[in-house]
Amino acid sequence: MTQQSEPAVASSSSSNAAESSKRLQMSEPQTKADKIKLALENLNEAKLIVKVLMSDGSSKALMVDEKQTVREVLDKLFEKTYCDCSVDWSLCETSPELQIERGLEDHECFAEPLSVWTSESENKIYFVSRPQKYVMFKDPQLFYMWKKKTASLSGINEQEKQLLLKENFGGSTVIVPDLEGMLFLKEDGKKVWKPRYFVLRASGLYYVPKGKTKSSSDLVCFVHFEKVNIYTCINHRQKYRAPTNFCFMLKHPCIQKDSDYIKFLCCEDEHTLLLWVNSIRIAKYGTVLYENYRTAMQRASPSIKTLYSAAHTDKSNGHVTDCPHEPPPDFIPPPPGNTQG
């Protein structure tokens, strides 16, 4: 039996090798016309020329592939600007018409938000340092121990922070901060803001109707996060008569003008705004957000940067050697022609 089976195995191997060779030949351009067709297909892969504004008033023109992520575009900018690879660096989309801005998430396809801009849009992309980008991982106690006084949270050591990260981000799903509290809600089509008690859940943002309790059975869904992005607002106290200037907005990215489908919310202070905006990001993106942070930390680590410096001629990794130039200062541009109210 063994002698009969051996030729069968050998025959099968020879046949597989022949089929693999045939498939390989078929996959390669066979004629000049095929080669031209393949070249045209590669050429037709959409390339965007994007103007990215710097905080010092200068700009950089980047050629970006439509499939590139924000992380990959950031790597290109590290190469062009010779700044450090800090996790705080962000690409921010600003809309002067709506007076809003949003830090693009590192895993996002960079071209997607740009693709919905209208032809007359004055939207811009800024390359800025935003310390709040990954604040939920640098200081998780602010979000998972938020009910305690801020002063008592400052004494949390690094080991305790790592434990909080493991408890809330170490599993297959993220534990969303149990954030709740009073926010001001703008009424549709009016410059009127009314207080409502909101509760954050992994499935979305909920509010407590008048006369009801905070029990799950009484909560009313305000918005699910799947199809909306969160934006921070600029000078909405003047634009919409908001109670404070600490406002944020939830809207579909395709909405580029004022609309009744936009949800406006206002916080009492800057710290409360920080909590809500970033807790909603945790609820919306989950484990992906934590992976973004870990990737950014690897890029920023000295050992990784040293490795990239040694191989800076390899453009595929998107990094270059460190340079003594200081990075531009943090800057979130206000919309043109407006002053803080």
GUFI-334749 format. One line per field, with one value per residue (C-alpha): residue in one letter; x, y, z. Coordinates in steps of 0.001 Angstrom, whole numbers, plus 524288, in hexadecimal, padded with zeros to 5 digits. Example, Ala and Ser with C-alpha at 12.3 -4.5 7.8 and 13.67 -1.06 7.14 Angstrom:
residues 2
voro = A, S $
X = 8300C, 83566 $
Y = 7EE6C, 7FBDC $
Z = 81E78, 81BE4 $
This chain:
residues 341
voro = M, T, Q, Q, S, E, P, A, V, A, S, S, S, S, S, N, A, A, E, S, S, K, R, L, Q, M, S, E, P, Q, T, K, A, D, K, I, K, L, A, L, E, N, L, N, E, A, K, L, I, V, K, V, L, M, S, D, G, S, S, K, A, L, M, V, D, E, K, Q, T, V, R, E, V, L, D, K, L, F, E, K, T, Y, C, D, C, S, V, D, W, S, L, C, E, T, S, P, E, L, Q, I, E, R, G, L, E, D, H, E, C, F, A, E, P, L, S, V, W, T, S, E, S, E, N, K, I, Y, F, V, S, R, P, Q, K, Y, V, M, F, K, D, P, Q, L, F, Y, M, W, K, K, K, T, A, S, L, S, G, I, N, E, Q, E, K, Q, L, L, L, K, E, N, F, G, G, S, T, V, I, V, P, D, L, E, G, M, L, F, L, K, E, D, G, K, K, V, W, K, P, R, Y, F, V, L, R, A, S, G, L, Y, Y, V, P, K, G, K, T, K, S, S, S, D, L, V, C, F, V, H, F, E, K, V, N, I, Y, T, C, I, N, H, R, Q, K, Y, R, A, P, T, N, F, C, F, M, L, K, H, P, C, I, Q, K, D, S, D, Y, I, K, F, L, C, C, E, D, E, H, T, L, L, L, W, V, N, S, I, R, I, A, K, Y, G, T, V, L, Y, E, N, Y, R, T, A, M, Q, R, A, S, P, S, I, K, T, L, Y, S, A, A, H, T, D, K, S, N, G, H, V, T, D, C, P, H, E, P, P, P, D, F, I, P, P, P, P, G, N, T, Q, G $
X = 80000, 80B23, 8117D, 804AB, 801CB, 80F06, 80D97, 7FFF2, 80567, 81054, 806EA, 7FE26, 809A9, 80E09, 80037, 7FECD, 80BC5, 807AA, 7FA9D, 80138, 80ABF, 7FF88, 7F7EF, 80406, 80605, 7F7C6, 7F8AE, 80443, 8025F, 80439, 80456, 807D0, 7F94D, 7F7E0, 80349, 7FD87, 7F055, 7F6A3, 7FE42, 7F1C5, 7EABA, 7F5A5, 7F56A, 7E6C9, 7E807, 7E364, 7EE00, 7EA90, 7F2BD, 7EF6E, 7F389, 7F670, 7F7B3, 801CD, 80061, 80AB7, 80290, 80A22, 804AA, 8090A, 803C1, 80267, 7FF50, 7F672, 7F125, 7E27B, 7E485, 7EE80, 7EB07, 7ECB5, 7F7F6, 7FF11, 7FD08, 80240, 80E72, 81037, 80F2F, 8193D, 82260, 81F7D, 81FA7, 82AA4, 822A3, 8226F, 81939, 8114C, 80436, 7FE03, 7FF9C, 7F29E, 7EC3A, 7E09C, 7D550, 7CF96, 7C2FD, 7C220, 7B3CB, 7AF86, 7BA84, 7BEC3, 7CAFC, 7CDE9, 7DA58, 7DA5C, 7DC55, 7E8E6, 7E1E4, 7D8E7, 7DA9E, 7E00C, 7D8DE, 7CB3C, 7C828, 7CDE1, 7C554, 7B8D5, 7BD95, 7B5C4, 7BC4C, 7BA75, 7BEEF, 7C8E2, 7CC3E, 7DA95, 7E3D2, 7ED71, 7F93A, 7F931, 7FD6A, 7F198, 7F4FF, 7E6CA, 7E75E, 7EA96, 7E800, 7DF36, 7EB2D, 7F4D5, 7EB8B, 7E102, 7DD65, 7D6F8, 7CD01, 7CB7C, 7CC1C, 7C57C, 7BC43, 7C7BF, 7CD1E, 7D722, 7E115, 7E0F3, 7E335, 7F016, 7F677, 7F409, 800FD, 80507, 80296, 7F497, 7F29C, 7F757, 7EDFE, 7E2AE, 7E699, 7E73D, 7D9F2, 7D308, 7DA6E, 7E103, 7D57B, 7CF1A, 7C5EF, 7C82A, 7C148, 7BB56, 7BC41, 7AF6B, 7AEAD, 7A230, 79E3B, 79731, 799AA, 792FE, 78BFA, 78934, 77B46, 779B6, 7799C, 77A5B, 784E7, 77F00, 7864E, 77FCF, 7863C, 78491, 78A90, 79284, 797DC, 7A28C, 7A156, 7A922, 79D78, 79BDC, 7983F, 78B9E, 78427, 77AB2, 76D25, 766AD, 76098, 767D3, 77310, 780A5, 77CA6, 77F4E, 770C9, 76E66, 779F9, 77729, 7813C, 78658, 78FCB, 79729, 7A570, 7A6DC, 7A3CB, 7A7B8, 7B49B, 7B75F, 7BC78, 7C083, 7BABE, 7C138, 7BA91, 7ACC9, 7A98F, 7A95F, 7A453, 79935, 7981B, 79D24, 79E10, 7ACE0, 7B73F, 7B98E, 7B108, 7B16E, 7A9AF, 7A539, 7A24E, 7A386, 7B024, 7A897, 7A164, 7A96E, 79FAF, 796B8, 78C2E, 7818E, 78875, 79401, 7942B, 799EB, 79DF4, 7A450, 7AC49, 7AE45, 7BD1A, 7C8EE, 7CB68, 7BD7D, 7BF06, 7CB97, 7C497, 7B8D5, 7BFFB, 7CA23, 7C0CE, 7B83E, 7C452, 7C6C5, 7B8AF, 7B908, 7C637, 7C896, 7D4BF, 7D8C9, 7DBB5, 7E48E, 7EBA6, 7EDAA, 7F3F8, 7FCD3, 8013B, 803EA, 80BC9, 8140A, 816A9, 81A87, 82358, 831F6, 835B3, 82C46, 83084, 83EC5, 83BAD, 834A4, 83FF9, 84949, 84080, 83B1E, 83D72, 832FA, 826EC, 81DD6, 81EB6, 81B9C, 8257C, 8322A, 83D0E, 83A9A, 83D89, 84054, 834E0, 82A56, 81CA9, 812E3, 80AE6, 7FD43, 7F386, 7E51F, 7E157, 7D529, 7CBFD, 7CF4D, 7C8F3, 7C48A, 7C8F4, 7C656, 7BA02 $
Y = 80000, 8092E, 80724, 80A47, 81665, 81CE6, 81F32, 824A6, 82EAB, 8325E, 833A2, 83C59, 84512, 84661, 8498E, 853F8, 85A0D, 85A87, 860B1, 86AE1, 86E36, 86F83, 87879, 880CE, 88238, 885E0, 8903A, 896E7, 8A000, 897AF, 8A218, 8B04E, 8B395, 8AC76, 8B3EB, 8C0DE, 8BD2A, 8B9C2, 8C68B, 8CE37, 8C72E, 8CAC5, 8D8C1, 8D983, 8D69F, 8E39A, 8ECC0, 8F912, 90540, 90A4A, 91731, 91573, 921DD, 92384, 92B69, 93530, 93915, 930D7, 92520, 9183F, 91214, 9036C, 8F93F, 8EFAE, 8E2B7, 8E189, 8D546, 8DAED, 8DC22, 8E838, 8E13D, 8DF90, 8EDCE, 8F1DD, 8E9D8, 8F154, 8FE1A, 8F99F, 8F7C3, 904F6, 90D22, 9065A, 90779, 8FD23, 8F17C, 8F4E9, 8EE2D, 8FBB0, 8FF1F, 8FF8C, 902EA, 90BB2, 90EDD, 91C70, 92209, 930EB, 93071, 92807, 92D0E, 91F85, 91725, 908BB, 9010D, 8F620, 8E8AF, 8E1B9, 8D5D7, 8DDD4, 8DE68, 8EC1D, 8EEBC, 8EB82, 8F813, 90026, 8F933, 8FF10, 90D22, 91569, 91C98, 929B2, 9246D, 92C20, 9204C, 91E40, 913F8, 917F1, 910A1, 913AA, 90E5D, 90AF5, 905F0, 901D1, 8F830, 8EC82, 8F23E, 8E6AB, 8DDBD, 8E727, 8EA69, 8DFD4, 8E38D, 8EFEC, 8E798, 8DB77, 8E25A, 8EEF7, 8EF57, 8F1D0, 8FF6C, 90374, 906D3, 8F8E5, 8F345, 8FA64, 8F114, 8E502, 8DE8A, 8D809, 8CA47, 8CDB7, 8D3D6, 8C767, 8BF74, 8C812, 8C651, 8B79B, 8B719, 8BF8D, 8BD2F, 8B008, 8A77E, 8A47D, 8B009, 8BD4E, 8C179, 8CECA, 8D90A, 8D9C7, 8E852, 8EFB2, 8FD80, 909D5, 90F7C, 91A62, 9161A, 91F82, 91EC3, 91BDC, 9282A, 93135, 93815, 932B0, 9296A, 92114, 918AF, 909FA, 8FEEE, 8F640, 8E88B, 8E23E, 8D3FE, 8CBA0, 8CBA8, 8DA63, 8E6AB, 8E6C3, 8F0E2, 8F08F, 8F5DA, 8FF87, 8F8EA, 8EC2F, 8E579, 8E174, 8D329, 8CC86, 8CAAC, 8D955, 8DDA4, 8E2D6, 8E111, 8EE23, 8E913, 8DCD9, 8DEE6, 8D62E, 8E075, 8ED0E, 8F382, 8FC1B, 909ED, 9148F, 921EA, 92F21, 93B2E, 935A5, 93E9E, 94991, 941D5, 93A87, 9416A, 93574, 9367F, 934A1, 9331E, 924DB, 91E7F, 9124D, 90D79, 9002E, 8FF2A, 8F69E, 8FA0A, 8FCDB, 9083C, 91422, 91F05, 922A3, 91854, 91385, 90652, 90BF5, 909CA, 9150B, 9132B, 91C81, 919CD, 92237, 92261, 91DC9, 911CA, 90CED, 90EE1, 906E6, 8FBD5, 8FB23, 8FC7E, 8F22B, 8E8D4, 8E91B, 8E614, 8DA31, 8D5BD, 8D7D4, 8D1DA, 8C82C, 8BFAF, 8C624, 8D2BF, 8CB8A, 8C4DB, 8D234, 8D6ED, 8CB1B, 8CCA8, 8DB17, 8D7BC, 8CE24, 8D8AF, 8E233, 8D90F, 8DC61, 8CEA6, 8CF10, 8DCBE, 8D889, 8CD28, 8D61F, 8DFAC, 8D4EE, 8D167, 8DEE1, 8DCEC, 8D257, 8DA72, 8CF2C, 8D165, 8DFE6, 8E4AB, 8EC2A, 8EFAE, 8F8BF, 906F4, 911D5, 919A7, 91BB6, 91750, 92237, 9260E, 92105, 928B9, 926FF, 931BB, 939C4, 93BC8, 947F8, 954B4, 9507A, 9542A, 94D4E, 951E7 $
Z = 80000, 80322, 7F5F2, 7EF05, 7F6F2, 7F4F9, 7E647, 7E8CB, 7F24F, 7E91D, 7DDDC, 7E5FA, 7E9C3, 7DBA8, 7D787, 7E219, 7DE4B, 7D011, 7D378, 7DC30, 7D14A, 7C7BD, 7D0D7, 7D2F2, 7C463, 7C285, 7CD37, 7C6AF, 7BB07, 7AECB, 7A45A, 7A2BF, 7A30A, 7B001, 7B5A6, 7B138, 7B6F6, 7C3FD, 7C410, 7C16E, 7CC64, 7D5C0, 7D0C2, 7D2B6, 7E122, 7E670, 7EB56, 7F2A4, 7F3E1, 8015C, 80742, 815B4, 81DBA, 8286A, 834D4, 83066, 82488, 81AC8, 8138B, 80DBF, 80155, 8027A, 7F834, 7FF1B, 7FA8F, 7FC76, 804B7, 80E0C, 81C53, 8249F, 82B6F, 81E78, 81AFB, 82844, 8257B, 818C1, 82012, 82A12, 81E99, 818A2, 82510, 82C98, 83916, 84394, 8429A, 84EAC, 8507A, 85197, 8432F, 83C3A, 82F73, 83224, 8293C, 82B08, 825A2, 82607, 821FB, 82D73, 83631, 83A38, 83A2E, 83BB6, 83D69, 83360, 8395B, 8357D, 82FDB, 8271E, 81886, 816D6, 80A11, 80F2F, 816AE, 80B93, 80193, 80745, 806E3, 7FD6F, 7F234, 7F90D, 80625, 80E0D, 81654, 8195E, 81EBA, 82954, 82E8F, 83D25, 84A39, 8529D, 86046, 8621B, 856B2, 85F40, 86CAA, 8700B, 86F98, 875CB, 88102, 8814B, 88F2B, 88A0E, 882CB, 88B33, 89862, 89421, 89FB9, 8A8CD, 8AAD0, 8A095, 8AB18, 8B069, 8A2D1, 8A114, 8AAAB, 8A246, 89F01, 89245, 89751, 89AE4, 88D7E, 886D7, 88F27, 88AE6, 87CA8, 87E50, 884F6, 87AF3, 86E3E, 8704C, 86C68, 85F6A, 86168, 8678C, 873EC, 87144, 87C20, 883B8, 88131, 8841B, 88753, 88376, 875EE, 86E8B, 86239, 8571A, 85226, 843AA, 83B69, 84731, 84EEC, 85B55, 8645B, 86EC9, 87947, 87868, 88018, 876F3, 878ED, 870B5, 86CC5, 8634C, 85A10, 859C7, 86123, 86920, 870F2, 87C55, 878C6, 881ED, 88D9B, 88B4B, 8924A, 88DB4, 88CE4, 87FE4, 87D49, 87DC3, 87567, 867BD, 85CE9, 8583A, 84DE0, 849D0, 84659, 83A5C, 8302C, 836F3, 83A2F, 845D9, 843BF, 84D2C, 84A94, 84967, 84EEF, 84F09, 85A4F, 85062, 844B3, 84B65, 8589F, 85FB1, 86E95, 86DBC, 86331, 86705, 85CC1, 85472, 848E7, 84409, 83586, 8298B, 82255, 815C7, 81C1E, 81892, 81B77, 826AE, 827F9, 8311E, 830D9, 83863, 84714, 84F00, 85D34, 866C6, 87316, 87F06, 87E62, 876AC, 87F1B, 87D24, 86E7C, 86ED6, 875EE, 86CDE, 85FF2, 86308, 869E2, 85DCC, 8559A, 85E4A, 85C87, 84DCB, 84A5E, 8556A, 8546F, 84790, 84EE2, 85859, 84D1C, 846DE, 85368, 8549A, 84680, 848C3, 854F2, 84D2B, 842F6, 84DA9, 85567, 854A9, 85037, 844DB, 840D5, 84156, 8387F, 82EFC, 82F6D, 82B51, 81FF4, 81CA1, 80E2B, 80E5F, 80B86, 80E84, 81D27, 81BF4, 8261F, 8258F, 82EB8, 83A07, 837BF, 84188, 83C36, 8465F, 842A1, 84011, 84C09, 84EA3, 846B8, 84406, 83A7F, 83CE8, 83169, 829A1, 82D98, 83B1C, 848A7, 8555D, 85BE7 $
